Amino acid sequence: MFHDANELTAAPTSVELKRVDPSLNMRRSYCMSLQLDLFGGVDLVREWGRIGCRGQSLIEHHCCEGEAVASMLALETAKRN
């Protein structure tokens, strides 16, 4: 578990994906970041939507860094395909 914010830097802590295709009028952004919570867990914060507009967000609670990183990497793989 983490005891301070510096310990979270051992793994990737954020991912930012963008997809822009003017021919389809598509300007999408998908961001994920890992943040420590007050109870010793790790939150995966996901934000997505059209670039320049207010988007949506979702927070997933995980009990350990490994689960949060695995979830983030799985989502990144799915979004890139």
C-alpha positions as CSV (number, residue, x, y, z in Angstrom):
1,M,0.0,0.0,0.0
2,F,1.0,3.6,-0.3
3,H,1.9,5.8,2.5
4,D,2.6,9.0,0.6
5,A,1.9,10.4,-2.9
6,N,5.5,9.7,-4.0
7,E,5.0,6.0,-3.8
8,L,2.4,6.0,-6.6
9,T,5.1,7.0,-9.2
10,A,6.4,3.4,-9.6
11,A,3.7,2.6,-12.2
12,P,2.2,4.7,-15.0
13,T,-0.2,7.1,-13.3
14,S,-2.1,8.6,-16.2
15,V,-3.1,8.0,-19.8
16,E,-4.4,10.5,-22.3
17,L,-5.9,9.4,-25.6
18,K,-7.3,11.6,-28.4
19,R,-9.0,10.8,-31.6
20,V,-9.4,13.5,-34.2
21,D,-10.9,12.8,-37.7
22,P,-12.1,16.0,-39.4
23,S,-13.8,14.0,-42.2
24,L,-16.1,12.4,-39.6
25,N,-16.3,15.5,-37.4
26,M,-14.8,13.5,-34.6
27,R,-12.8,15.1,-31.8
28,R,-12.7,12.8,-28.8
29,S,-10.7,12.7,-25.7
30,Y,-10.3,9.9,-23.1
31,C,-8.2,10.4,-20.0
32,M,-7.4,8.1,-17.0
33,S,-5.4,8.8,-13.9
34,L,-4.6,7.0,-10.7
35,Q,-5.2,8.9,-7.4
36,L,-4.8,7.9,-3.8
37,D,-7.9,7.9,-1.7
38,L,-8.2,8.8,2.0
39,F,-8.6,5.1,3.1
40,G,-5.4,3.6,1.6
41,G,-6.9,2.5,-1.7
42,V,-6.4,3.8,-5.2
43,D,-9.0,5.4,-7.5
44,L,-9.0,5.2,-11.2
45,V,-10.5,8.4,-12.5
46,R,-11.8,8.2,-16.0
47,E,-12.9,11.3,-18.1
48,W,-14.2,11.3,-21.6
49,G,-16.0,13.4,-24.2
50,R,-15.8,15.7,-27.1
51,I,-12.7,18.0,-27.0
52,G,-13.7,21.5,-26.0
53,C,-17.0,20.4,-24.4
54,R,-17.9,19.3,-20.9
55,G,-17.5,15.5,-20.8
56,Q,-18.4,12.7,-18.4
57,S,-16.4,11.1,-15.6
58,L,-16.4,8.0,-13.6
59,I,-14.4,7.0,-10.5
60,E,-13.5,3.3,-9.9
61,H,-12.3,2.4,-6.4
62,H,-9.6,-0.3,-6.1
63,C,-8.1,-1.7,-2.9
64,C,-4.5,-1.8,-4.2
65,E,-2.3,-0.2,-6.9
66,G,-1.9,-3.4,-8.9
67,E,-5.7,-3.8,-9.5
68,A,-6.0,-0.1,-10.5
69,V,-3.0,-0.2,-12.9
70,A,-4.3,-3.5,-14.4
71,S,-7.7,-1.9,-15.0
72,M,-6.2,1.2,-16.5
73,L,-4.0,-0.8,-18.9
74,A,-6.9,-3.0,-19.9
75,L,-9.0,0.0,-20.7
76,E,-6.2,1.6,-22.6
77,T,-5.7,-1.5,-24.7
78,A,-9.5,-1.6,-25.4
79,K,-9.6,2.0,-26.4
80,R,-6.6,1.8,-28.7
81,N,-8.1,-1.1,-30.7
